[in-house]
Amino acid sequence: MTAQPGSKRASGQSCPICGKGSEHRYRPFCSKRCADIDLGRWLGETYRVPGPPAPPPESDDSES
């Protein structure tokens, strides 16, 4: 297999989405597709950073 210019394989790393070898250009992913899948998971709140629950929003209701 010949590498295309600018697409060096990162040694010892595999793509966290599909498991293929990662490409230097998209590290830690193997392609733009896998990078976009990961971004979509963050934006769709599939991934979450653990922490304490957020406090309820304060209301601006001055008539109470």
All heavy atoms as TSV, in Angstrom:
chain	resi	resn	atom	element	x	y	z
A	1	MET	N	N	0.853	-1.177	0.000
A	1	MET	CA	C	0.000	0.000	0.000
A	1	MET	C	C	0.892	1.230	0.000
A	1	MET	O	O	1.785	1.371	0.812
A	1	MET	CB	C	-0.890	-0.036	1.255
A	1	MET	CG	C	-1.760	1.169	1.374
A	1	MET	SD	S	-3.099	0.914	2.553
A	1	MET	CE	C	-2.367	1.545	4.033
A	2	THR	N	N	0.631	2.161	-0.903
A	2	THR	CA	C	1.422	3.383	-0.984
A	2	THR	C	C	0.657	4.520	-0.346
A	2	THR	O	O	-0.555	4.642	-0.515
A	2	THR	CB	C	1.748	3.740	-2.450
A	2	THR	OG1	O	0.530	3.911	-3.152
A	2	THR	CG2	C	2.589	2.658	-3.101
A	3	ALA	N	N	1.366	5.320	0.398
A	3	ALA	CA	C	0.737	6.464	1.073
A	3	ALA	C	C	0.644	7.637	0.117
A	3	ALA	O	O	1.528	7.855	-0.688
A	3	ALA	CB	C	1.541	6.845	2.301
A	4	GLN	N	N	-0.429	8.367	0.206
A	4	GLN	CA	C	-0.580	9.571	-0.595
A	4	GLN	C	C	0.199	10.690	0.071
A	4	GLN	O	O	0.391	10.684	1.279
A	4	GLN	CB	C	-2.051	9.943	-0.695
A	4	GLN	CG	C	-2.865	8.919	-1.429
A	4	GLN	CD	C	-4.322	9.325	-1.487
A	4	GLN	OE1	O	-4.693	10.422	-1.101
A	4	GLN	NE2	N	-5.152	8.440	-1.987
A	5	PRO	N	N	0.648	11.682	-0.703
A	5	PRO	CA	C	1.391	12.793	-0.112
A	5	PRO	C	C	0.576	13.479	0.974
A	5	PRO	O	O	-0.610	13.729	0.815
A	5	PRO	CB	C	1.620	13.749	-1.295
A	5	PRO	CG	C	1.426	12.918	-2.516
A	5	PRO	CD	C	0.500	11.814	-2.140
A	6	GLY	N	N	1.212	13.738	2.111
A	6	GLY	CA	C	0.553	14.440	3.202
A	6	GLY	C	C	-0.351	13.580	4.057
A	6	GLY	O	O	-1.052	14.073	4.911
A	7	SER	N	N	-0.356	12.258	3.839
A	7	SER	CA	C	-1.224	11.399	4.637
A	7	SER	C	C	-0.405	10.299	5.310
A	7	SER	O	O	-0.596	9.128	5.051
A	7	SER	CB	C	-2.326	10.788	3.771
A	7	SER	OG	O	-1.759	9.949	2.800
A	8	LYS	N	N	0.475	10.695	6.169
A	8	LYS	CA	C	1.323	9.742	6.882
A	8	LYS	C	C	0.509	9.025	7.948
A	8	LYS	O	O	-0.318	9.621	8.609
A	8	LYS	CB	C	2.492	10.463	7.552
A	8	LYS	CG	C	3.403	11.159	6.582
A	8	LYS	CD	C	4.485	11.911	7.328
A	8	LYS	CE	C	5.334	12.716	6.373
A	8	LYS	NZ	N	6.295	13.548	7.087
A	9	ARG	N	N	0.775	7.736	8.095
A	9	ARG	CA	C	0.130	6.954	9.149
A	9	ARG	C	C	0.828	7.234	10.469
A	9	ARG	O	O	2.030	7.257	10.561
A	9	ARG	CB	C	0.229	5.461	8.856
A	9	ARG	CG	C	-0.610	5.045	7.693
A	9	ARG	CD	C	-1.839	4.353	8.194
A	9	ARG	NE	N	-2.626	3.918	7.053
A	9	ARG	CZ	C	-3.927	3.949	7.036
A	9	ARG	NH1	N	-4.575	4.386	8.066
A	9	ARG	NH2	N	-4.590	3.548	5.996
A	10	ALA	N	N	0.055	7.475	11.514
A	10	ALA	CA	C	0.614	7.661	12.844
A	10	ALA	C	C	0.923	6.274	13.403
A	10	ALA	O	O	0.084	5.387	13.352
A	10	ALA	CB	C	-0.357	8.398	13.736
A	11	SER	N	N	2.110	6.089	13.885
A	11	SER	CA	C	2.514	4.765	14.346
A	11	SER	C	C	1.852	4.392	15.664
A	11	SER	O	O	1.762	5.188	16.580
A	11	SER	CB	C	4.032	4.714	14.506
A	11	SER	OG	O	4.441	5.630	15.491
A	12	GLY	N	N	1.344	3.147	15.725
A	12	GLY	CA	C	0.810	2.613	16.960
A	12	GLY	C	C	-0.536	3.146	17.393
A	12	GLY	O	O	-1.007	2.798	18.459
A	13	GLN	N	N	-1.169	3.969	16.602
A	13	GLN	CA	C	-2.472	4.514	16.989
A	13	GLN	C	C	-3.549	3.961	16.073
A	13	GLN	O	O	-3.330	3.775	14.879
A	13	GLN	CB	C	-2.483	6.028	16.905
A	13	GLN	CG	C	-1.583	6.705	17.899
A	13	GLN	CD	C	-1.685	8.223	17.780
A	13	GLN	OE1	O	-2.242	8.756	16.841
A	13	GLN	NE2	N	-1.137	8.910	18.755
A	14	SER	N	N	-4.710	3.718	16.634
A	14	SER	CA	C	-5.833	3.308	15.809
A	14	SER	C	C	-6.972	4.300	16.006
A	14	SER	O	O	-7.093	4.936	17.051
A	14	SER	CB	C	-6.281	1.893	16.163
A	14	SER	OG	O	-6.673	1.811	17.496
A	15	CYS	N	N	-7.784	4.413	15.003
A	15	CYS	CA	C	-8.916	5.340	15.011
A	15	CYS	C	C	-9.903	4.928	16.097
A	15	CYS	O	O	-10.305	3.763	16.155
A	15	CYS	CB	C	-9.577	5.312	13.638
A	15	CYS	SG	S	-11.053	6.333	13.496
A	16	PRO	N	N	-10.331	5.840	16.971
A	16	PRO	CA	C	-11.281	5.487	18.028
A	16	PRO	C	C	-12.690	5.181	17.511
A	16	PRO	O	O	-13.500	4.614	18.230
A	16	PRO	CB	C	-11.286	6.709	18.943
A	16	PRO	CG	C	-10.778	7.823	18.115
A	16	PRO	CD	C	-9.873	7.225	17.083
A	17	ILE	N	N	-12.977	5.522	16.268
A	17	ILE	CA	C	-14.301	5.276	15.701
A	17	ILE	C	C	-14.365	3.917	15.012
A	17	ILE	O	O	-15.232	3.104	15.296
A	17	ILE	CB	C	-14.710	6.389	14.710
A	17	ILE	CG1	C	-14.710	7.756	15.388
A	17	ILE	CG2	C	-16.069	6.098	14.061
A	17	ILE	CD1	C	-15.672	7.908	16.540
A	18	CYS	N	N	-13.409	3.632	14.106
A	18	CYS	CA	C	-13.490	2.399	13.315
A	18	CYS	C	C	-12.361	1.407	13.580
A	18	CYS	O	O	-12.447	0.269	13.148
A	18	CYS	CB	C	-13.544	2.730	11.832
A	18	CYS	SG	S	-11.984	3.373	11.178
A	19	GLY	N	N	-11.293	1.840	14.255
A	19	GLY	CA	C	-10.204	0.930	14.587
A	19	GLY	C	C	-9.096	0.844	13.559
A	19	GLY	O	O	-8.095	0.174	13.798
A	20	LYS	N	N	-9.246	1.476	12.402
A	20	LYS	CA	C	-8.180	1.485	11.399
A	20	LYS	C	C	-7.018	2.325	11.919
A	20	LYS	O	O	-7.168	3.093	12.868
A	20	LYS	CB	C	-8.676	2.077	10.084
A	20	LYS	CG	C	-9.724	1.265	9.387
A	20	LYS	CD	C	-10.143	1.957	8.102
A	20	LYS	CE	C	-11.248	1.215	7.397
A	20	LYS	NZ	N	-11.708	1.942	6.206
A	21	GLY	N	N	-5.875	2.227	11.248
A	21	GLY	CA	C	-4.733	3.047	11.620
A	21	GLY	C	C	-5.047	4.519	11.407
A	21	GLY	O	O	-5.726	4.895	10.446
A	22	SER	N	N	-4.590	5.367	12.309
A	22	SER	CA	C	-4.905	6.792	12.194
A	22	SER	C	C	-4.002	7.466	11.169
A	22	SER	O	O	-2.879	7.058	10.946
A	22	SER	CB	C	-4.784	7.483	13.546
A	22	SER	OG	O	-3.452	7.468	13.990
A	23	GLU	N	N	-4.526	8.485	10.545
A	23	GLU	CA	C	-3.784	9.303	9.586
A	23	GLU	C	C	-3.271	10.530	10.311
A	23	GLU	O	O	-4.000	11.130	11.120
A	23	GLU	CB	C	-4.692	9.752	8.436
A	23	GLU	CG	C	-5.109	8.648	7.498
A	23	GLU	CD	C	-3.994	8.233	6.552
A	23	GLU	OE1	O	-3.075	9.040	6.291
A	23	GLU	OE2	O	-4.043	7.087	6.079
A	24	HIS	N	N	-2.043	10.914	10.025
A	24	HIS	CA	C	-1.440	12.072	10.685
A	24	HIS	C	C	-2.303	13.326	10.503
A	24	HIS	O	O	-2.497	14.096	11.437
A	24	HIS	CB	C	-0.036	12.304	10.135
A	24	HIS	CG	C	0.651	13.469	10.771
A	24	HIS	ND1	N	1.134	13.411	12.058
A	24	HIS	CD2	C	0.899	14.719	10.319
A	24	HIS	CE1	C	1.676	14.582	12.357
A	24	HIS	NE2	N	1.537	15.397	11.326
A	25	ARG	N	N	-2.858	13.485	9.318
A	25	ARG	CA	C	-3.661	14.674	9.005
A	25	ARG	C	C	-4.922	14.782	9.865
A	25	ARG	O	O	-5.384	15.881	10.176
A	25	ARG	CB	C	-4.037	14.625	7.532
A	25	ARG	CG	C	-4.843	15.787	7.057
A	25	ARG	CD	C	-5.068	15.694	5.580
A	25	ARG	NE	N	-5.896	16.785	5.134
A	25	ARG	CZ	C	-6.355	16.925	3.916
A	25	ARG	NH1	N	-6.054	16.038	3.004
A	25	ARG	NH2	N	-7.109	17.941	3.591
A	26	TYR	N	N	-5.513	13.638	10.224
A	26	TYR	CA	C	-6.776	13.630	10.978
A	26	TYR	C	C	-6.608	13.069	12.386
A	26	TYR	O	O	-7.585	12.743	13.035
A	26	TYR	CB	C	-7.824	12.795	10.235
A	26	TYR	CG	C	-8.106	13.302	8.856
A	26	TYR	CD1	C	-7.647	12.621	7.730
A	26	TYR	CD2	C	-8.816	14.473	8.664
A	26	TYR	CE1	C	-7.899	13.099	6.459
A	26	TYR	CE2	C	-9.071	14.957	7.401
A	26	TYR	CZ	C	-8.612	14.260	6.298
A	26	TYR	OH	O	-8.859	14.733	5.043
A	27	ARG	N	N	-5.395	12.939	12.855
A	27	ARG	CA	C	-5.090	12.305	14.134
A	27	ARG	C	C	-6.016	12.765	15.246
A	27	ARG	O	O	-6.289	13.954	15.329
A	27	ARG	CB	C	-3.632	12.605	14.501
A	27	ARG	CG	C	-3.133	11.780	15.644
A	27	ARG	CD	C	-1.693	12.013	15.928
A	27	ARG	NE	N	-1.482	13.424	16.232
A	27	ARG	CZ	C	-0.330	14.039	16.104
A	27	ARG	NH1	N	0.723	13.408	15.682
A	27	ARG	NH2	N	-0.224	15.306	16.399
A	28	PRO	N	N	-6.598	11.929	16.012
A	28	PRO	CA	C	-6.364	10.492	16.152
A	28	PRO	C	C	-7.237	9.636	15.235
A	28	PRO	O	O	-7.285	8.427	15.380
A	28	PRO	CB	C	-6.731	10.223	17.610
A	28	PRO	CG	C	-7.871	11.151	17.863
A	28	PRO	CD	C	-7.507	12.401	17.072
A	29	PHE	N	N	-7.940	10.247	14.299
A	29	PHE	CA	C	-8.852	9.518	13.418
A	29	PHE	C	C	-8.150	9.089	12.136
A	29	PHE	O	O	-7.071	9.558	11.817
A	29	PHE	CB	C	-10.074	10.385	13.099
A	29	PHE	CG	C	-10.735	10.924	14.326
A	29	PHE	CD1	C	-10.534	12.230	14.731
A	29	PHE	CD2	C	-11.522	10.109	15.117
A	29	PHE	CE1	C	-11.116	12.722	15.885
A	29	PHE	CE2	C	-12.110	10.589	16.275
A	29	PHE	CZ	C	-11.901	11.897	16.659
A	30	CYS	N	N	-8.811	8.198	11.379
A	30	CYS	CA	C	-8.229	7.706	10.132
A	30	CYS	C	C	-8.660	8.546	8.937
A	30	CYS	O	O	-8.019	8.507	7.896
A	30	CYS	CB	C	-8.616	6.249	9.908
A	30	CYS	SG	S	-10.385	6.020	9.588
A	31	SER	N	N	-9.745	9.299	9.087
A	31	SER	CA	C	-10.274	10.059	7.952
A	31	SER	C	C	-11.152	11.202	8.453
A	31	SER	O	O	-11.532	11.258	9.622
A	31	SER	CB	C	-11.111	9.144	7.062
A	31	SER	OG	O	-12.259	8.700	7.770
A	32	LYS	N	N	-11.482	12.079	7.524
A	32	LYS	CA	C	-12.391	13.180	7.849
A	32	LYS	C	C	-13.759	12.629	8.243
A	32	LYS	O	O	-14.421	13.165	9.127
A	32	LYS	CB	C	-12.516	14.130	6.661
A	32	LYS	CG	C	-13.417	15.323	6.942
A	32	LYS	CD	C	-13.378	16.314	5.818
A	32	LYS	CE	C	-14.232	17.529	5.985
A	32	LYS	NZ	N	-15.142	17.633	7.075
A	33	ARG	N	N	-14.163	11.545	7.613
A	33	ARG	CA	C	-15.452	10.927	7.920
A	33	ARG	C	C	-15.529	10.545	9.399
A	33	ARG	O	O	-16.506	10.872	10.083
A	33	ARG	CB	C	-15.668	9.698	7.051
A	33	ARG	CG	C	-16.953	8.964	7.349
A	33	ARG	CD	C	-17.064	7.682	6.492
A	33	ARG	NE	N	-18.183	6.898	6.924
A	33	ARG	CZ	C	-18.141	5.976	7.896
A	33	ARG	NH1	N	-17.022	5.730	8.530
A	33	ARG	NH2	N	-19.212	5.304	8.229
A	34	CYS	N	N	-14.517	9.847	9.897
A	34	CYS	CA	C	-14.523	9.430	11.306
A	34	CYS	C	C	-14.422	10.639	12.236
A	34	CYS	O	O	-15.057	10.660	13.297
A	34	CYS	CB	C	-13.410	8.428	11.581
A	34	CYS	SG	S	-13.790	6.769	10.946
A	35	ALA	N	N	-13.661	11.655	11.844
A	35	ALA	CA	C	-13.577	12.870	12.649
A	35	ALA	C	C	-14.945	13.553	12.723
A	35	ALA	O	O	-15.356	14.029	13.781
A	35	ALA	CB	C	-12.530	13.819	12.077
A	36	ASP	N	N	-15.668	13.567	11.602
A	36	ASP	CA	C	-16.999	14.175	11.574
A	36	ASP	C	C	-18.008	13.372	12.397
A	36	ASP	O	O	-18.886	13.942	13.045
A	36	ASP	CB	C	-17.496	14.326	10.140
A	36	ASP	CG	C	-16.773	15.423	9.379
A	36	ASP	OD1	O	-16.081	16.248	10.018
A	36	ASP	OD2	O	-16.888	15.458	8.134
A	37	ILE	N	N	-17.884	12.048	12.384
A	37	ILE	CA	C	-18.763	11.212	13.203
A	37	ILE	C	C	-18.558	11.548	14.672
A	37	ILE	O	O	-19.509	11.719	15.432
A	37	ILE	CB	C	-18.504	9.717	12.939
A	37	ILE	CG1	C	-19.020	9.329	11.553
A	37	ILE	CG2	C	-19.136	8.847	14.018
A	37	ILE	CD1	C	-18.605	7.943	11.109
A	38	ASP	N	N	-17.289	11.677	15.086
A	38	ASP	CA	C	-16.983	12.004	16.475
A	38	ASP	C	C	-17.532	13.380	16.841
A	38	ASP	O	O	-18.138	13.551	17.898
A	38	ASP	CB	C	-15.468	11.959	16.688
A	38	ASP	CG	C	-15.093	12.163	18.136
A	38	ASP	OD1	O	-15.338	11.252	18.951
A	38	ASP	OD2	O	-14.551	13.241	18.456
A	39	LEU	N	N	-17.353	14.360	15.968
A	39	LEU	CA	C	-17.871	15.707	16.226
A	39	LEU	C	C	-19.395	15.671	16.369
A	39	LEU	O	O	-19.964	16.298	17.270
A	39	LEU	CB	C	-17.469	16.660	15.096
A	39	LEU	CG	C	-18.007	18.082	15.209
A	39	LEU	CD1	C	-17.515	18.756	16.485
A	39	LEU	CD2	C	-17.615	18.888	13.986
A	40	GLY	N	N	-20.050	14.919	15.503
A	40	GLY	CA	C	-21.503	14.790	15.583
A	40	GLY	C	C	-21.957	14.182	16.898
A	40	GLY	O	O	-22.989	14.570	17.442
A	41	ARG	N	N	-21.174	13.242	17.411
A	41	ARG	CA	C	-21.522	12.636	18.704
A	41	ARG	C	C	-21.394	13.650	19.835
A	41	ARG	O	O	-22.211	13.660	20.754
A	41	ARG	CB	C	-20.648	11.421	18.964
A	41	ARG	CG	C	-21.009	10.252	18.055
A	41	ARG	CD	C	-20.104	9.078	18.285
A	41	ARG	NE	N	-20.462	7.971	17.400
A	41	ARG	CZ	C	-19.769	6.862	17.293
A	41	ARG	NH1	N	-18.675	6.678	18.013
A	41	ARG	NH2	N	-20.152	5.922	16.458
A	42	TRP	N	N	-20.384	14.509	19.776
A	42	TRP	CA	C	-20.250	15.558	20.798
A	42	TRP	C	C	-21.386	16.559	20.677
A	42	TRP	O	O	-22.004	16.940	21.671
A	42	TRP	CB	C	-18.906	16.282	20.681
A	42	TRP	CG	C	-17.785	15.561	21.306
A	42	TRP	CD1	C	-16.773	14.889	20.672
A	42	TRP	CD2	C	-17.517	15.405	22.713
A	42	TRP	NE1	N	-15.916	14.336	21.590
A	42	TRP	CE2	C	-16.350	14.643	22.852
A	42	TRP	CE3	C	-18.168	15.842	23.856
A	42	TRP	CZ2	C	-15.804	14.308	24.086
A	42	TRP	CZ3	C	-17.630	15.513	25.091
A	42	TRP	CH2	C	-16.465	14.754	25.201
A	43	LEU	N	N	-21.677	17.000	19.462
A	43	LEU	CA	C	-22.723	18.005	19.267
A	43	LEU	C	C	-24.115	17.456	19.576
A	43	LEU	O	O	-24.994	18.202	20.001
A	43	LEU	CB	C	-22.670	18.556	17.844
A	43	LEU	CG	C	-21.392	19.330	17.489
A	43	LEU	CD1	C	-21.401	19.732	16.022
A	43	LEU	CD2	C	-21.223	20.536	18.375
A	44	GLY	N	N	-24.315	16.164	19.359
A	44	GLY	CA	C	-25.599	15.536	19.659
A	44	GLY	C	C	-25.708	15.074	21.099
A	44	GLY	O	O	-26.684	14.430	21.472
A	45	GLU	N	N	-24.705	15.390	21.897
A	45	GLU	CA	C	-24.649	15.068	23.318
A	45	GLU	C	C	-24.654	13.571	23.601
A	45	GLU	O	O	-25.110	13.118	24.644
A	45	GLU	CB	C	-25.760	15.781	24.087
A	45	GLU	CG	C	-25.629	17.294	24.025
A	45	GLU	CD	C	-26.683	18.030	24.829
A	45	GLU	OE1	O	-27.513	17.372	25.486
A	45	GLU	OE2	O	-26.669	19.262	24.797
A	46	THR	N	N	-24.132	12.768	22.641
A	46	THR	CA	C	-23.919	11.348	22.901
A	46	THR	C	C	-22.795	11.187	23.903
A	46	THR	O	O	-22.856	10.338	24.785
A	46	THR	CB	C	-23.570	10.607	21.590
A	46	THR	OG1	O	-24.650	10.780	20.673
A	46	THR	CG2	C	-23.340	9.132	21.826
A	47	TYR	N	N	-21.758	12.007	23.750
A	47	TYR	CA	C	-20.644	12.024	24.700
A	47	TYR	C	C	-20.938	13.106	25.735
A	47	TYR	O	O	-21.419	14.178	25.398
A	47	TYR	CB	C	-19.330	12.389	24.019
A	47	TYR	CG	C	-18.833	11.451	22.961
A	47	TYR	CD1	C	-18.114	11.941	21.879
A	47	TYR	CD2	C	-19.033	10.079	23.030
A	47	TYR	CE1	C	-17.613	11.102	20.905
A	47	TYR	CE2	C	-18.544	9.236	22.060
A	47	TYR	CZ	C	-17.836	9.752	20.998
A	47	TYR	OH	O	-17.345	8.922	20.033
A	48	ARG	N	N	-20.610	12.822	26.970
A	48	ARG	CA	C	-20.787	13.814	28.032
A	48	ARG	C	C	-19.623	13.725	28.991
A	48	ARG	O	O	-19.123	12.649	29.262
A	48	ARG	CB	C	-22.077	13.585	28.794
A	48	ARG	CG	C	-23.289	13.765	27.904
A	48	ARG	CD	C	-24.548	13.499	28.641
A	48	ARG	NE	N	-25.651	13.579	27.684
A	48	ARG	CZ	C	-26.880	13.748	28.037
A	48	ARG	NH1	N	-27.206	13.862	29.303
A	48	ARG	NH2	N	-27.818	13.814	27.128
A	49	VAL	N	N	-19.225	14.837	29.528
A	49	VAL	CA	C	-18.180	14.891	30.535
A	49	VAL	C	C	-18.870	14.805	31.885
A	49	VAL	O	O	-19.757	15.610	32.179
A	49	VAL	CB	C	-17.358	16.194	30.412
A	49	VAL	CG1	C	-16.303	16.266	31.489
A	49	VAL	CG2	C	-16.717	16.292	29.033
A	50	PRO	N	N	-18.491	13.812	32.718
A	50	PRO	CA	C	-19.173	13.669	34.005
A	50	PRO	C	C	-18.902	14.849	34.930
A	50	PRO	O	O	-17.841	15.454	34.902
A	50	PRO	CB	C	-18.592	12.378	34.583
A	50	PRO	CG	C	-17.316	12.165	33.872
A	50	PRO	CD	C	-17.447	12.835	32.530
A	51	GLY	N	N	-19.863	15.155	35.725
A	51	GLY	CA	C	-19.734	16.248	36.682
A	51	GLY	C	C	-21.003	16.376	37.489
A	51	GLY	O	O	-21.980	15.657	37.266
A	52	PRO	N	N	-21.023	17.298	38.428
A	52	PRO	CA	C	-22.235	17.481	39.229
A	52	PRO	C	C	-23.363	18.041	38.358
A	52	PRO	O	O	-23.114	18.703	37.348
A	52	PRO	CB	C	-21.808	18.499	40.293
A	52	PRO	CG	C	-20.655	19.224	39.699
A	52	PRO	CD	C	-19.968	18.243	38.799
A	53	PRO	N	N	-24.599	17.784	38.737
A	53	PRO	CA	C	-25.726	18.322	37.969
A	53	PRO	C	C	-25.693	19.853	37.937
A	53	PRO	O	O	-25.293	20.497	38.902
A	53	PRO	CB	C	-26.961	17.833	38.717
A	53	PRO	CG	C	-26.487	16.789	39.666
A	53	PRO	CD	C	-25.030	17.001	39.878
A	54	ALA	N	N	-26.115	20.396	36.834
A	54	ALA	CA	C	-26.171	21.856	36.699
A	54	ALA	C	C	-27.324	22.389	37.540
A	54	ALA	O	O	-28.381	21.764	37.635
A	54	ALA	CB	C	-26.368	22.240	35.245
A	55	PRO	N	N	-27.149	23.557	38.154
A	55	PRO	CA	C	-28.252	24.140	38.935
A	55	PRO	C	C	-29.373	24.568	37.987
A	55	PRO	O	O	-29.135	24.902	36.826
A	55	PRO	CB	C	-27.616	25.347	39.618
A	55	PRO	CG	C	-26.427	25.682	38.799
A	55	PRO	CD	C	-25.965	24.397	38.170
A	56	PRO	N	N	-30.612	24.582	38.467
A	56	PRO	CA	C	-31.708	25.013	37.604
A	56	PRO	C	C	-31.526	26.479	37.231
A	56	PRO	O	O	-30.989	27.264	38.020
A	56	PRO	CB	C	-32.955	24.804	38.460
A	56	PRO	CG	C	-32.474	24.671	39.862
A	56	PRO	CD	C	-31.043	24.219	39.803
A	57	PRO	N	N	-31.971	26.854	36.038
A	57	PRO	CA	C	-31.808	28.260	35.647
A	57	PRO	C	C	-32.638	29.187	36.530
A	57	PRO	O	O	-33.734	28.825	36.966
A	57	PRO	CB	C	-32.314	28.293	34.211
A	57	PRO	CG	C	-33.110	27.044	34.031
A	57	PRO	CD	C	-32.621	26.056	35.043
A	58	GLU	N	N	-32.086	30.347	36.801
A	58	GLU	CA	C	-32.811	31.329	37.601
A	58	GLU	C	C	-33.849	32.000	36.724
A	58	GLU	O	O	-33.596	32.301	35.565
A	58	GLU	CB	C	-31.844	32.367	38.145
A	58	GLU	CG	C	-30.852	31.821	39.141
A	58	GLU	CD	C	-29.962	32.902	39.699
A	58	GLU	OE1	O	-30.353	34.070	39.714
A	58	GLU	OE2	O	-28.856	32.546	40.127
A	59	SER	N	N	-35.007	32.232	37.274
A	59	SER	CA	C	-36.048	32.883	36.479
A	59	SER	C	C	-35.980	34.394	36.693
A	59	SER	O	O	-35.598	34.877	37.762
A	59	SER	CB	C	-37.428	32.354	36.860
A	59	SER	OG	O	-37.712	32.692	38.198
A	60	ASP	N	N	-36.334	35.111	35.660
A	60	ASP	CA	C	-36.377	36.582	35.730
A	60	ASP	C	C	-37.796	37.054	36.072
A	60	ASP	O	O	-38.159	38.174	35.791
A	60	ASP	CB	C	-35.940	37.192	34.402
A	60	ASP	CG	C	-34.443	37.070	34.190
A	60	ASP	OD1	O	-33.721	36.920	35.185
A	60	ASP	OD2	O	-34.006	37.147	33.031
A	61	ASP	N	N	-38.557	36.168	36.688
A	61	ASP	CA	C	-39.946	36.466	37.010
A	61	ASP	C	C	-39.997	37.382	38.238
A	61	ASP	O	O	-39.881	36.962	39.368
A	61	ASP	CB	C	-40.693	35.167	37.279
A	61	ASP	CG	C	-42.180	35.373	37.336
A	61	ASP	OD1	O	-42.663	36.404	36.840
A	61	ASP	OD2	O	-42.865	34.482	37.887
A	62	SER	N	N	-40.167	38.696	38.007
A	62	SER	CA	C	-40.157	39.660	39.104
A	62	SER	C	C	-41.549	39.824	39.725
A	62	SER	O	O	-41.725	40.573	40.659
A	62	SER	CB	C	-39.663	41.022	38.605
A	62	SER	OG	O	-40.483	41.490	37.560
A	63	GLU	N	N	-42.556	39.107	39.196
A	63	GLU	CA	C	-43.902	39.214	39.710
A	63	GLU	C	C	-44.191	38.199	40.805
A	63	GLU	O	O	-45.316	38.084	41.242
A	63	GLU	CB	C	-44.902	39.029	38.560
A	63	GLU	CG	C	-44.794	40.126	37.528
A	63	GLU	CD	C	-45.754	39.880	36.373
A	63	GLU	OE1	O	-46.702	39.077	36.532
A	63	GLU	OE2	O	-45.553	40.487	35.330
A	64	SER	N	N	-43.263	37.459	41.294
A	64	SER	CA	C	-43.550	36.433	42.295
A	64	SER	C	C	-43.509	36.919	43.693
A	64	SER	O	O	-43.171	37.897	44.124
A	64	SER	CB	C	-42.604	35.260	42.175
A	64	SER	OG	O	-41.283	35.664	42.082
